[in-house]
Each structure stands twice: as structure tokens, then as C-alpha cells.
Amino acid sequence: MNVPFNDLSGLHLSIINELMDSFKSIIENSAFVGGKQVEEFEANFASKLGVKHCIGVGSGTAALFVTFKMLGISSGDEVILPANTFFACAEAISLCGAVPVFVDNDEYYNIDVNRISNKITANTKAILAVHLYGQASNIVEIQRICNDNNLILVEDCSQSHFASYRDKKLGTFGQVAVFSFYPGKNIGALGDAGCIVTDNDDLALNLRLFRNHGEYRKSKHQIIGFNSRLDGVQAAVLNIKLKYIDVWNEKRRIAAGYYFELLKNCSSIELPKVMQFSTHTFHLFVIKADKRYELQEYLSKNNISTGIHYPIALPFLPVFSNLNILPEEFPMSLKNQDLLLSLPIYPNINFEQVKLVSDKIIEFYSQHN
Ligand SMILES: *Cc1c(COP(=O)(O)O)cnc(C)c1O
């Protein structure tokens, strides 16, 4: 038996007829960029999430960049974000000319709210709350900090589509939220795609303008924008997947439940913690493991693929060496980056596969203690 890290081909085969039908219709209508499929997807996604506007864009990275740009984040501004997240979060801030200000993470792998206030200065404009691995950050507390300090709250839900906190969906707490639909995400396109959601009419209009050369109607360029649109084919795929996402997220939670049960007595690893009142969507199932690389190698020899998210926390990347980072401000990230290991998880992983992964982990430590 072999356990891939993700199984996109299996997932797509389960909806292949619907996908093929929609491709046929798009090819017949030549609706490749923007168009009916995109408008339908934007309406469906906004209504499922419970927000006023959804703006489809070319990727999650583009969603972040376009958002910060249209929020007016620019040179001299600072944006607070977690140390342990995907590179694009800091990249988008830097690309706007602003400074990414990193904060260490908490025991749930999300931004540590107790360390945020120390990082707020007169230049701070926004907080980027990333809901990592499929679980809410301490979003109510972050919301309070933003309100108290007059900061914009941006949520990054790229790993947490339709996850919630106290029954409120992530992406509805801030003024604006971004989503990635990179193929491996809980809802993924067949290529790059992303979107931005907001209840703010003015912001939504500017986001729509910016993603399409500053124009809403052909050749009426109102602002300097960019080309970062959502393709018709990707929108069609996302429209189909939107019907299944709740079931797929539930299947991920069931698989996570197997891991929790099968690995509960394995003292050489630490299982992920689920925050109270949080509905986790397990984009990733991340454990902390002693002898991480040896374990990864052992699993690999047994045809089990794993990942590391992320091997170097953002503050320690050479590209940010100009920021005068003090390692002692990031004790958790510093420790975790040597321990984190993402186990295989996807909607159609079965009990036998989870059992095999768990057995092999236990077997590894029985030989290495
Ligand atoms: C994947 C991801 C992104 C970037 O999305 P792309 O679609 O790959 O550009 C941004 N933020 C987070 C947290 C992500 O996981």
C-alpha cells in the first residue's frame, strides 16, 4: 500500500463527468477569462460564505497583493502577521513597499495574540490573521486588538475554506479576506486561482478595477491596475467543487479523528491541538516529531509521503535579514521549525491508510528510543 501526501487524481476522478461537461460548455462558448462562470462562482461563493462581495483573482498571492494595494498599504506602513505561515503573506506586504512585522505563533500554530500589542507602532496599518492548517486563529481577540487600535483586519483563509469559529465562518471577521484555490488547497482549481471577499462596497469596486487593468467597462480605465483575473475554466471547476466542500471537509475531520485515536499514546510526537469552539478543516495534519527528518525518511521508505510546513519560519529567511529580526522574540517558531511534520490527509484517505501511517510512526519510535 502506498499513501500519497494528497490524492488529487482520485478526487478529480470522483467528479470527472461534471468536469468534462463544464469544459465542453466553456469551449463551445469561448468564455475563457471572466464571463458567466466567473460571475456564477463569485455569487455562489459569496452567498455560501455569507458576504456581500466575492472577487475572483488569479491566485491567493494575487489576492493578498491586490487587497493590500487597494487598502492603500504602502511605503512606511507596517503590517503585522504570523511568523509561521506561507511566504506569500509577507511577500505581498513587501511588494506594496510596506514592512512585514512578524509575531511568534501560539500552541495552535497560529499568531500568538499575547505578543501582538508589543509590535504595534504609529506606522501599523493592518493585521493579517492567517488561519493556518485549517483552523481559526484567535480571531475574536485579534478583532478586539484591531478595533482598539484602529487597524484593518485582513484574514487569510487559504488553508481554511469554510472553517469556523463559534459557528461564524472564517473570512467574515475582518474587513476583507483572501482565499487561495491552489490545486492542493481544500478547494482547489486545476491551476492557479484565488478570491477576495468583503462587505465593503467601495473596496469591492476597487478590487474589481485593480484586477482588470483598472477598468470595469472595456477601455474605461479608471485607475492603474493589473491583470489578475480568474479564468472561466477555473471558475467552472470551483463552482462544481463548492457543492462538495462541506462533505470533503467532514471527511478530512474523520481522517483526523483516526490519527488522534491511533496516535494518542505515541509520546515521541505531539498531536495538533484543536481550539475550543473551532471547527477545524484539517487542510494539513501537522504533528511535532522528534527526529523529524529520520522519521520522514522512514515513512518515505514505507511509501508514505509527508510534508514540512514550514521548514524555515519567515523571520529567519535570508530575504528578511534586513528587518533586524531578534530570534529570541520567536521561541515557538524557532523550536517548531525543526519538529513540524505534515502527515497525509485528504478527503478520500481511508482508515487502512491512516492506520498504516500511524503504525509506521509507532514502529519508527520503537526502534529509535
Ligand atoms: C497557499 C497560500 C497562499 C498563496 O496562494 P497561491 O494561490 O498559491 O498564490 C497564501 N497564504 C496562505 C496561508 C497559503 O496557504
The ligand as an SDF file (V2000), in Angstrom:
LIG
                    3D

 15 15  0  0  0  0  0  0  0  0999 V2000
   -1.4070   28.8510   -0.4960 C   0  0  0  0  0  0  0  0  0  0  0  0
   -1.3500   30.0420    0.3560 C   0  0  0  0  0  0  0  0  0  0  0  0
   -1.2180   31.3260   -0.1750 C   0  0  0  0  0  0  0  0  0  0  0  0
   -0.8880   31.5950   -1.6200 C   0  0  0  0  0  0  0  0  0  0  0  0
   -1.8090   31.1320   -2.5050 O   0  0  0  0  0  0  0  0  0  0  0  0
   -1.4190   30.8150   -4.0250 P   0  0  0  0  0  0  0  0  0  0  0  0
   -2.7490   30.5490   -4.6360 O   0  0  0  0  0  0  0  0  0  0  0  0
   -0.5200   29.6420   -4.0320 O   0  0  0  0  0  0  0  0  0  0  0  0
   -0.7780   32.0280   -4.5900 O   0  0  0  0  0  0  0  0  0  0  0  0
   -1.2960   32.4050    0.6870 C   0  0  0  0  0  0  0  0  0  0  0  0
   -1.4570   32.2300    2.0020 N   0  0  0  0  0  0  0  0  0  0  0  0
   -1.5500   31.0140    2.5590 C   0  0  0  0  0  0  0  0  0  0  0  0
   -1.7470   30.8850    4.0300 C   0  0  0  0  0  0  0  0  0  0  0  0
   -1.4760   29.8730    1.7510 C   0  0  0  0  0  0  0  0  0  0  0  0
   -1.5560   28.6720    2.3290 O   0  0  0  0  0  0  0  0  0  0  0  0
  1  2  1  0
  2  3  1  0
  2 14  2  0
  3  4  1  0
  3 10  2  0
  4  5  1  0
  5  6  1  0
  6  7  2  0
  6  8  1  0
  6  9  1  0
 10 11  1  0
 11 12  2  0
 12 13  1  0
 12 14  1  0
 14 15  1  0
M  END
$$$$
